[in-house]
Amino acid sequence: MKKYLTILLCFGFIISINAQREIKSEEGFTPQIGVIVSMLNDMKNRVENTVKNLDIESTDFLLDENANSIGTLVLHLAATEKFYQVYTFENREFNKEEQEEWGMRMSMGNEAREMHKGKPISYYLNIYDEVRQKTLEYLKGKDDVWLAQTPEGYRMNNHWSWYHVMEHQSSHLGQILLLKKRIP
């Protein structure tokens, strides 16, 4: 007999996972988009669960002079997702205003290290939440045909773009976990 675990996600969606951790399509989305949403939400939950109890000092911790803080990394995840919203849903890159708001968050570096400190982890997670809510709104209006499309002039289809967002989050979660282990 298989045992099932039901997890209530912070967005009000429910995902069922059996003991083998099967991915199931989220309700309210087409089948393949529902799978992408399920995986995106799982990855976001992992990031949030890793950082949600950090104090400001831990959120700002820098491993060395070239490292990024956990807060900056969470903003980077939000900025990357924001970029792929524009890229896949509007078939363009950031305009000037969006670049001013999100560009530094995408590239991180010295300026970001200086600008993004002294804020509670909730500040960063709220921005991440706002971006994700917009992603979910956009994805509700799309179907699996859209997911398979490669916009004219682009090098990747929409499915690969959202896979990339997910694997990007996974990669930076590894950095966050490393940083968290090194916090004095």
FIROLO-68086 format. One record per residue: x, z, y of N, C-alpha, C in turn; residue in three letters. Coordinates in steps of 0.2 Angstrom, whole numbers. Atoms other than C-alpha are relative to their C-alpha. Layout:
REM FIROLO-68086
+-------+-------+-------+-------+-------+-------+-------+-------+-------+---------+
|   npx |   npz |   npy |  capx |  capz |  capy |   cpx |   cpz |   cpy | residuo |
+-------+-------+-------+-------+-------+-------+-------+-------+-------+---------+
|     X |     Z |     Y |     X |     Z |     Y |     X |     Z |     Y |     ALA |
...
+-------+-------+-------+-------+-------+-------+-------+-------+-------+---------+
END
This chain:
REM FIROLO-68086
+-------+-------+-------+-------+-------+-------+-------+-------+-------+---------+
|   npx |   npz |   npy |  capx |  capz |  capy |   cpx |   cpz |   cpy | residuo |
+-------+-------+-------+-------+-------+-------+-------+-------+-------+---------+
|     4 |     0 |    -6 |     0 |     0 |     0 |     4 |     0 |     6 |     MET |
|    -4 |     0 |    -6 |     7 |    -5 |    17 |    -3 |     5 |     5 |     LYS |
|     2 |    -4 |    -6 |     7 |     7 |    31 |     1 |    -3 |     6 |     LYS |
|     0 |     3 |    -6 |     3 |     2 |    48 |     1 |     5 |     6 |     TYR |
|    -1 |    -4 |    -6 |     9 |     9 |    65 |    -3 |    -4 |     6 |     LEU |
|     3 |     3 |    -6 |    -1 |     5 |    80 |     3 |     3 |     7 |     THR |
|    -3 |    -3 |    -6 |     8 |     7 |    97 |    -4 |    -3 |     6 |     ILE |
|     3 |     2 |    -7 |    -1 |     7 |   114 |     5 |    -2 |     5 |     LEU |
|    -5 |     2 |    -5 |    10 |    -3 |   126 |    -3 |     2 |     7 |     LEU |
|     2 |    -2 |    -6 |    10 |     2 |   144 |    -4 |    -5 |     4 |     CYS |
|     4 |     5 |    -4 |     1 |   -14 |   149 |    -8 |     0 |    -3 |     PHE |
|     7 |     0 |     2 |   -15 |    -9 |   139 |    -1 |    -4 |    -6 |     GLY |
|     1 |     4 |     5 |   -11 |   -21 |   125 |     2 |     4 |    -7 |     PHE |
|    -1 |    -4 |     6 |   -10 |   -15 |   107 |     4 |    -5 |    -5 |     ILE |
|    -3 |     4 |     5 |     2 |   -22 |    94 |     1 |     4 |    -6 |     ILE |
|    -1 |    -3 |     6 |     2 |   -18 |    76 |     6 |    -3 |    -4 |     SER |
|    -6 |     1 |     3 |    18 |   -17 |    66 |    -1 |     3 |    -7 |     ILE |
|     0 |    -4 |     7 |    19 |   -14 |    47 |     7 |     3 |    -1 |     ASN |
|    -6 |    -3 |     1 |    33 |    -5 |    39 |     6 |    -5 |     0 |     ALA |
|    -5 |     5 |    -1 |    43 |   -22 |    39 |     1 |    -2 |     7 |     GLN |
|    -1 |     2 |    -8 |    41 |   -24 |    58 |    -2 |    -7 |     1 |     ARG |
|     2 |     7 |    -1 |    31 |   -40 |    57 |    -2 |    -1 |     8 |     GLU |
|     2 |     2 |    -7 |    28 |   -49 |    74 |    -7 |    -3 |    -1 |     ILE |
|     7 |     2 |     0 |    10 |   -52 |    77 |    -2 |    -3 |     7 |     LYS |
|     2 |     3 |    -7 |     2 |   -63 |    91 |    -4 |     5 |     3 |     SER |
|     4 |    -4 |    -4 |    -5 |   -53 |   105 |    -7 |    -3 |     1 |     GLU |
|     7 |     3 |    -1 |   -24 |   -55 |   107 |     0 |    -2 |     7 |     GLU |
|     1 |     3 |    -7 |   -29 |   -65 |   122 |     4 |    -5 |     2 |     GLY |
|    -4 |     6 |    -1 |   -16 |   -78 |   121 |     0 |    -5 |    -6 |     PHE |
|     0 |     4 |     5 |   -14 |   -93 |   111 |     6 |     2 |    -5 |     THR |
|    -5 |    -3 |     5 |    -4 |   -90 |    94 |     7 |     0 |     2 |     PRO |
|    -7 |     0 |    -1 |    13 |   -95 |    99 |     2 |     4 |     6 |     GLN |
|    -1 |    -4 |    -6 |    12 |   -88 |   117 |    -1 |     8 |    -2 |     ILE |
|     1 |    -7 |     2 |     5 |   -72 |   109 |     6 |     3 |    -4 |     GLY |
|    -6 |    -3 |     4 |    20 |   -70 |    98 |     6 |     1 |     5 |     VAL |
|    -5 |     0 |    -5 |    32 |   -73 |   113 |    -2 |     7 |     4 |     ILE |
|     2 |    -6 |    -4 |    22 |   -59 |   123 |     1 |     6 |    -4 |     VAL |
|    -1 |    -6 |     4 |    23 |   -47 |   108 |     7 |     2 |     0 |     SER |
|    -7 |    -1 |     0 |    42 |   -49 |   108 |     2 |     2 |     7 |     MET |
|    -2 |    -2 |    -7 |    44 |   -48 |   127 |    -2 |     7 |     1 |     LEU |
|     2 |    -7 |    -1 |    34 |   -32 |   127 |     4 |     5 |    -4 |     ASN |
|    -4 |    -4 |     4 |    43 |   -25 |   113 |     7 |     1 |     3 |     ASP |
|    -7 |    -1 |    -4 |    60 |   -28 |   122 |    -1 |     4 |     6 |     MET |
|     0 |    -4 |    -6 |    54 |   -21 |   138 |    -1 |     7 |    -2 |     LYS |
|     1 |    -7 |     2 |    48 |    -6 |   129 |     6 |     4 |    -2 |     ASN |
|    -7 |    -2 |     2 |    65 |    -4 |   122 |     4 |     2 |     6 |     ARG |
|    -4 |    -1 |    -6 |    73 |    -5 |   139 |    -3 |     6 |     3 |     VAL |
|     3 |    -5 |    -3 |    61 |     7 |   146 |     1 |     7 |    -3 |     GLU |
|    -1 |    -6 |     4 |    62 |    20 |   132 |     7 |     2 |     1 |     ASN |
|    -7 |    -2 |     0 |    81 |    20 |   134 |     2 |     3 |     7 |     THR |
|    -2 |    -2 |    -7 |    81 |    23 |   153 |    -5 |     5 |     3 |     VAL |
|     5 |    -3 |    -3 |    65 |    32 |   157 |     1 |     7 |     3 |     LYS |
|    -1 |    -7 |    -2 |    72 |    49 |   158 |     7 |     2 |     4 |     ASN |
|    -6 |    -1 |    -4 |    88 |    46 |   168 |    -1 |     3 |     7 |     LEU |
|     1 |    -2 |    -7 |    91 |    55 |   184 |     4 |    -5 |     4 |     ASP |
|    -3 |     5 |    -5 |    98 |    46 |   199 |     7 |    -1 |    -1 |     ILE |
|    -7 |     1 |     2 |   116 |    50 |   195 |     2 |    -4 |    -6 |     GLU |
|     0 |     4 |     6 |   114 |    43 |   178 |    -2 |    -8 |     1 |     SER |
|     2 |     6 |    -1 |   105 |    28 |   184 |     5 |    -4 |     4 |     THR |
|    -5 |     3 |    -4 |   119 |    24 |   197 |     7 |     0 |    -3 |     ASP |
|    -6 |    -1 |     3 |   133 |    28 |   185 |     4 |    -7 |    -1 |     PHE |
|    -4 |     6 |     1 |   147 |    15 |   185 |     6 |     1 |    -5 |     LEU |
|    -5 |    -1 |     5 |   159 |    13 |   170 |     7 |    -1 |     3 |     LEU |
|    -6 |     1 |    -4 |   172 |     6 |   181 |    -1 |    -4 |     6 |     ASP |
|     2 |     4 |    -6 |   174 |    -4 |   197 |    -3 |    -7 |     0 |     GLU |
|     3 |     7 |     1 |   168 |   -20 |   190 |    -6 |     0 |    -4 |     ASN |
|     6 |    -1 |     4 |   153 |   -13 |   180 |    -6 |     0 |     5 |     ALA |
|     6 |    -1 |    -3 |   135 |   -13 |   185 |    -3 |     6 |    -2 |     ASN |
|     4 |    -6 |     2 |   124 |     2 |   185 |    -6 |    -2 |    -4 |     SER |
|     6 |     1 |     4 |   109 |     4 |   174 |    -5 |    -2 |     4 |     ILE |
|     5 |     3 |    -5 |    98 |     2 |   189 |     1 |    -7 |     2 |     GLY |
|    -1 |     7 |    -2 |   106 |   -14 |   194 |    -2 |    -4 |    -6 |     THR |
|     2 |     4 |     6 |   104 |   -20 |   176 |    -7 |    -1 |    -1 |     LEU |
|     7 |     0 |     0 |    86 |   -16 |   176 |    -3 |    -5 |     5 |     VAL |
|     2 |     5 |    -5 |    84 |   -26 |   192 |     2 |    -7 |    -2 |     LEU |
|    -3 |     6 |     2 |    94 |   -40 |   185 |    -5 |    -3 |    -5 |     HIS |
|     5 |     2 |     5 |    81 |   -41 |   170 |    -6 |    -3 |     4 |     LEU |
|     6 |     2 |    -3 |    67 |   -42 |   182 |     1 |    -6 |     4 |     ALA |
|    -1 |     6 |    -4 |    75 |   -55 |   193 |     1 |    -6 |    -4 |     ALA |
|     0 |     6 |     5 |    79 |   -66 |   178 |    -7 |    -2 |    -2 |     THR |
|     7 |     2 |     2 |    61 |   -65 |   172 |    -3 |    -3 |     6 |     GLU |
|     3 |     3 |    -6 |    56 |   -69 |   190 |     2 |    -7 |     1 |     LYS |
|    -3 |     7 |     0 |    67 |   -84 |   190 |    -4 |    -5 |    -5 |     PHE |
|     4 |     5 |     5 |    59 |   -91 |   174 |    -7 |     0 |     1 |     TYR |
|     7 |     1 |    -2 |    42 |   -88 |   181 |     0 |    -6 |     4 |     GLN |
|     0 |     6 |    -5 |    46 |  -100 |   195 |     2 |    -6 |    -4 |     VAL |
|    -3 |     6 |     4 |    56 |  -112 |   183 |    -5 |    -3 |    -4 |     TYR |
|     4 |     2 |     5 |    43 |  -113 |   170 |    -8 |    -1 |     2 |     THR |
|     7 |     1 |    -2 |    26 |  -111 |   179 |    -1 |    -4 |     6 |     PHE |
|     0 |     4 |    -6 |    30 |  -120 |   195 |     5 |    -6 |     0 |     GLU |
|    -5 |     6 |     1 |    44 |  -132 |   189 |     4 |    -1 |     6 |     ASN |
|    -5 |     0 |    -5 |    56 |  -127 |   202 |     5 |     6 |     0 |     ARG |
|    -4 |    -6 |     0 |    70 |  -115 |   206 |    -2 |     4 |     6 |     GLU |
|     1 |    -4 |    -5 |    70 |  -101 |   219 |     0 |    -4 |     7 |     PHE |
|     0 |     2 |    -7 |    65 |  -106 |   237 |     5 |     5 |     4 |     ASN |
|    -4 |    -4 |    -5 |    75 |   -99 |   252 |    -2 |     8 |     0 |     LYS |
|     3 |    -7 |     0 |    64 |   -83 |   253 |     1 |     4 |    -6 |     GLU |
|     0 |    -3 |     6 |    64 |   -80 |   235 |     8 |     1 |    -2 |     GLU |
|    -7 |    -1 |     1 |    83 |   -82 |   234 |     3 |     6 |     4 |     GLN |
|    -2 |    -6 |    -4 |    85 |   -69 |   248 |    -2 |     6 |    -4 |     GLU |
|     3 |    -6 |     4 |    74 |   -57 |   238 |     4 |     1 |    -6 |     GLU |
|    -2 |    -1 |     7 |    80 |   -60 |   221 |     7 |    -2 |    -2 |     TRP |
|    -6 |     3 |     1 |    97 |   -69 |   222 |     5 |     5 |    -2 |     GLY |
|    -5 |    -5 |     1 |   108 |   -54 |   223 |    -1 |     4 |    -7 |     MET |
|     2 |    -3 |     6 |    98 |   -46 |   209 |     2 |    -4 |    -6 |     ARG |
|    -2 |     5 |     6 |   102 |   -61 |   198 |     7 |     0 |    -1 |     MET |
|    -7 |     1 |     0 |   120 |   -62 |   202 |     4 |     7 |    -1 |     SER |
|    -3 |    -7 |     0 |   124 |   -43 |   203 |     6 |     0 |     4 |     MET |
|    -7 |     0 |    -3 |   142 |   -39 |   208 |     0 |     5 |     6 |     GLY |
|    -1 |    -5 |    -5 |   149 |   -29 |   223 |    -5 |     2 |     4 |     ASN |
|     5 |    -1 |    -5 |   135 |   -31 |   235 |    -6 |     4 |    -3 |     GLU |
|     5 |    -4 |     4 |   122 |   -26 |   222 |     2 |     7 |    -2 |     ALA |
|    -2 |    -7 |     1 |   132 |   -11 |   217 |     0 |     5 |     6 |     ARG |
|     1 |    -4 |    -6 |   132 |    -5 |   235 |    -7 |     1 |     2 |     GLU |
|     7 |     0 |    -3 |   114 |    -9 |   239 |    -4 |     4 |    -5 |     MET |
|     5 |    -3 |     4 |   106 |    -3 |   223 |     3 |     7 |    -3 |     HIS |
|    -2 |    -6 |     2 |   110 |    15 |   222 |    -4 |     6 |     4 |     LYS |
|     4 |    -6 |    -3 |   102 |    32 |   226 |    -8 |     0 |    -1 |     GLY |
|     7 |     1 |     1 |    85 |    27 |   219 |    -2 |     3 |    -7 |     LYS |
|     2 |    -3 |     7 |    76 |    35 |   204 |    -1 |    -6 |    -5 |     PRO |
|     1 |     5 |     5 |    74 |    25 |   188 |    -7 |    -3 |     1 |     ILE |
|     7 |     3 |    -1 |    56 |    23 |   192 |    -1 |    -6 |     5 |     SER |
|     0 |     6 |    -5 |    60 |    12 |   207 |     1 |    -6 |    -4 |     TYR |
|    -2 |     6 |     3 |    68 |    -1 |   196 |    -5 |    -2 |    -6 |     TYR |
|     5 |     1 |     5 |    55 |     1 |   182 |    -6 |    -3 |     3 |     LEU |
|     6 |     2 |    -3 |    41 |    -2 |   194 |     1 |    -7 |     2 |     ASN |
|    -1 |     7 |    -2 |    49 |   -18 |   200 |     0 |    -5 |    -7 |     ILE |
|     1 |     4 |     6 |    51 |   -24 |   182 |    -7 |     0 |    -3 |     TYR |
|     7 |     0 |     2 |    33 |   -19 |   178 |    -4 |    -5 |     4 |     ASP |
|     3 |     5 |    -4 |    27 |   -30 |   193 |     1 |    -7 |    -2 |     GLU |
|    -2 |     7 |     2 |    37 |   -45 |   187 |    -4 |    -1 |    -7 |     VAL |
|     3 |     1 |     7 |    30 |   -43 |   169 |    -7 |    -1 |     1 |     ARG |
|     8 |     1 |    -1 |    12 |   -41 |   175 |    -1 |    -7 |     2 |     GLN |
|     1 |     7 |    -3 |    14 |   -58 |   184 |     1 |    -5 |    -6 |     LYS |
|    -1 |     5 |     6 |    22 |   -66 |   168 |    -6 |     0 |    -4 |     THR |
|     6 |     0 |     4 |     7 |   -60 |   158 |    -6 |    -4 |     3 |     LEU |
|     5 |     4 |    -3 |    -5 |   -67 |   170 |     1 |    -7 |     0 |     GLU |
|    -2 |     7 |     1 |     4 |   -84 |   170 |    -1 |    -2 |    -7 |     TYR |
|     0 |     2 |     7 |     5 |   -84 |   151 |    -7 |    -1 |    -2 |     LEU |
|     7 |     1 |     2 |   -14 |   -81 |   149 |    -3 |    -6 |     2 |     LYS |
|     2 |     6 |    -2 |   -17 |   -97 |   158 |     3 |    -6 |    -4 |     GLY |
|    -4 |     5 |     4 |    -5 |  -107 |   146 |    -2 |     0 |    -7 |     LYS |
|     2 |     1 |     7 |    -7 |  -114 |   129 |     7 |    -2 |    -4 |     ASP |
|    -6 |     1 |     4 |     5 |  -118 |   114 |     2 |    -7 |     2 |     ASP |
|    -3 |     6 |    -2 |     6 |  -136 |   120 |     4 |     0 |     6 |     VAL |
|    -5 |    -2 |    -6 |    13 |  -130 |   137 |     6 |     3 |    -2 |     TRP |
|    -6 |    -4 |     2 |    25 |  -119 |   128 |     5 |    -5 |    -3 |     LEU |
|    -4 |     5 |     3 |    32 |  -134 |   119 |     3 |    -6 |     5 |     ALA |
|    -2 |     5 |    -5 |    34 |  -145 |   134 |     6 |     1 |     3 |     GLN |
|    -6 |     0 |    -4 |    50 |  -149 |   143 |    -2 |    -4 |     6 |     THR |
|     2 |     3 |    -6 |    46 |  -152 |   161 |     5 |    -5 |     2 |     PRO |
|    -4 |     6 |    -2 |    53 |  -168 |   168 |     6 |     2 |     4 |     GLU |
|    -6 |    -2 |    -4 |    71 |  -166 |   174 |     3 |     6 |    -2 |     GLY |
|    -3 |    -6 |     2 |    74 |  -150 |   165 |     3 |    -1 |    -7 |     TYR |
|    -4 |     1 |     6 |    86 |  -147 |   150 |    -3 |     4 |    -6 |     ARG |
|     2 |    -4 |     6 |    75 |  -135 |   140 |    -8 |     0 |     1 |     MET |
|     7 |    -1 |     0 |    57 |  -133 |   135 |    -2 |     7 |     2 |     ASN |
|     2 |    -6 |    -3 |    46 |  -119 |   141 |     1 |     6 |    -6 |     ASN |
|    -1 |    -5 |     5 |    47 |  -110 |   124 |     7 |     3 |     0 |     HIS |
|    -7 |    -2 |     0 |    66 |  -110 |   124 |     2 |     4 |     7 |     TRP |
|    -1 |    -4 |    -6 |    66 |  -103 |   142 |    -3 |     7 |    -1 |     SER |
|     3 |    -7 |     1 |    55 |   -88 |   137 |     4 |     3 |    -6 |     TRP |
|    -5 |    -2 |     5 |    66 |   -86 |   122 |     6 |     3 |     3 |     TYR |
|    -6 |    -2 |    -3 |    81 |   -85 |   133 |    -2 |     6 |     4 |     HIS |
|     2 |    -6 |    -3 |    72 |   -72 |   144 |     1 |     6 |    -5 |     VAL |
|     0 |    -6 |     5 |    70 |   -61 |   129 |     7 |     1 |    -3 |     MET |
|    -6 |    -2 |     2 |    87 |   -63 |   122 |     5 |     2 |     6 |     GLU |
|    -4 |    -3 |    -5 |    94 |   -60 |   139 |    -1 |     7 |     1 |     HIS |
|     2 |    -7 |    -1 |    85 |   -44 |   140 |     3 |     4 |    -6 |     GLN |
|    -4 |    -4 |     6 |    92 |   -39 |   122 |     7 |     1 |     2 |     SER |
|    -7 |     0 |    -2 |   109 |   -43 |   128 |     2 |     6 |     5 |     SER |
|    -1 |    -5 |    -5 |   108 |   -32 |   143 |    -2 |     7 |    -2 |     HIS |
|     1 |    -7 |     3 |   100 |   -18 |   133 |     6 |     3 |    -3 |     LEU |
|    -6 |    -3 |     3 |   116 |   -17 |   124 |     5 |     3 |     5 |     GLY |
|    -4 |    -3 |    -5 |   125 |   -15 |   140 |    -2 |     7 |     2 |     GLN |
|     3 |    -6 |    -2 |   113 |    -2 |   145 |     1 |     6 |    -5 |     ILE |
|    -1 |    -5 |     5 |   115 |     8 |   129 |     7 |     2 |     0 |     LEU |
|    -7 |    -2 |    -1 |   134 |     7 |   131 |     1 |     5 |     6 |     LEU |
|    -1 |    -4 |    -6 |   133 |    14 |   148 |    -3 |     7 |     0 |     LEU |
|     3 |    -6 |     1 |   121 |    27 |   144 |     4 |     5 |    -5 |     LYS |
|    -5 |    -4 |     4 |   133 |    33 |   130 |     6 |     3 |     4 |     LYS |
|    -6 |    -2 |    -4 |   147 |    34 |   143 |    -1 |     4 |     6 |     ARG |
|     1 |    -4 |    -6 |   138 |    44 |   156 |     3 |     7 |    -1 |     ILE |
|    -3 |    -7 |     1 |   148 |    60 |   158 |    -5 |     6 |     1 |     PRO |
+-------+-------+-------+-------+-------+-------+-------+-------+-------+---------+
END
